[in-house]
Amino acid sequence: MKFLRLKDVMEKTGLSRSAIYSKIKEREFPASVPIGSRTVAWLEADVEQWLEWRVQVRDRAAKGYFN
């Protein structure tokens, strides 16, 4: 199990800090895990799964658009 800090999540997803927290609030992005009194991180597997889901959404939309 590997944790990613916010900077790493931003780099991996291309999302800004505010976009990440907005998507978490809307339940469209994995929630962070508290790892210290003022520190949070994300499970890498959760972020990877979210990225894969985004690709699937894109692919389904493209099939519907072109067919």
Secondary structure in CASP SS format (residue, H / E / C, confidence):
PFRMAT SS
TARGET T0000
AUTHOR 0000-0000-0000
METHOD secondary structure of the structure
MODEL  1
M C 1.00
K C 1.00
F E 1.00
L E 1.00
R C 1.00
L H 1.00
K H 1.00
D H 1.00
V H 1.00
M H 1.00
E H 1.00
K H 1.00
T H 1.00
G C 1.00
L C 1.00
S C 1.00
R H 1.00
S H 1.00
A H 1.00
I H 1.00
Y H 1.00
S H 1.00
K H 1.00
I H 1.00
K H 1.00
E C 1.00
R C 1.00
E C 1.00
F C 1.00
P C 1.00
A C 1.00
S C 1.00
V E 1.00
P E 1.00
I C 1.00
G C 1.00
S C 1.00
R C 1.00
T C 1.00
V E 1.00
A E 1.00
W E 1.00
L E 1.00
E H 1.00
A H 1.00
D H 1.00
V H 1.00
E H 1.00
Q H 1.00
W H 1.00
L H 1.00
E H 1.00
W H 1.00
R H 1.00
V H 1.00
Q H 1.00
V H 1.00
R H 1.00
D H 1.00
R H 1.00
A H 1.00
A H 1.00
K H 1.00
G H 1.00
Y H 1.00
F H 1.00
N C 1.00
END
